[in-house]
Amino acid sequence: MTENADLSNIQLSLDLGDLDPLLERIAGGESLLRVCRDFRMSFKGFLRLADDDPAFAARLEQARERGMDVLRERREEIDGDVLKTLSWIVRRRLGASAG
């Protein structure tokens, strides 16, 4: 074994269909970093796959866009819940000070 072997030239045989569960989680709003960590996959290596395969890059972009839509919807729900809670607190405090 050569101590200074250039490991960057090693190509792994990978069926990109095996990455469907990863893309589904990204489409569900999870971060790419977290998903890569859970799958024990290098973040940089994952992005290199997208750089090397335009069809996979398009699937990744679509998953990320869907994930952002999910996150926007969650934020809107949270914002609505916060406004309802603040409104309830203000009404209670105004009611308590009126008595």
N, C-alpha and C positions, 0 to 999 in steps of 0.2 A: 504494500500500500504506500502510495506516495504521500508524504506529509503535506505537500503544497498542491494537492489535487484541486482543480477548479470545479467546484460543485455546481456552479451556476449554469454549466452546459448540460447537466443531467436533465433529461426530459422524462417526466412521469407519464405513464399511460393512464389517462383519466377520462371516463365517460362523463361528459358535462351533464347528462341527465341525472347523474348521482348528486348533483348540486341542487336539484329541485327543492328538497326540504329546506335548504339554506335560503334559497330565493323566496320560498313561501313565508319564512319567518321575517325576512326583510320587508316583504309586501305587507306583513301584519304590523309593521311599525317598529320592529326591533332594529337596533343599530347594527351596521355591518361589522364593526369591531367586536361587539358582544357575540354575534352569531359565529364569526370566524373563531373566536376564542372557544366557544362551546363545541365547535366541530374540530377543534385542534388544528386549525388551518391558518397559515400565515396570511395576515391581512395584505401584505405586499404581494405575496404569491397569488392570492385571489384576484387582486387588481391586475396582475400580470396576465392571468387567464383572460380577463376581459380585453386587455390590450391586444392579445394575440388572436382573439376570435370575435370578429364583429357581431356575429349572431348572438353569442353569449353576452357581449357588451350591451346589446339591445335588450335582452331579457333582464339583465341586471338593472338597467336604467328604468325599465317598466316596473320592476319590483320596487325600486327606490321611490318612484313617483307614487305608486299605490301606498307605500308605507307613509309617505308624507301626507297623503290624503287622510289616512287613518289617524295620524297624529294631530292633524288640524281638527278633525271631528272630535277627538278626545279633548283637545284644548277648549273647544267651544262648549262641550258638556261641562267641563270643570269651571269655565268662566261663568256659565249659567248657574251652576250650583253655588259658586261663591257669591254671586249677586243676590241669589235668593237668601242665602245665609246672612249676608250683611243687611239686607232689607229687614229680615226678621229681627236681628239684633237692634237695629235702629228703632223699629216699631216698639219693641219691648222696653227699650230705654226711654223712649218718649212717653210711653204709657206709664212707666214707673215714676217719671218725674212729674207727670200731670197729677198724680194721686197724692 
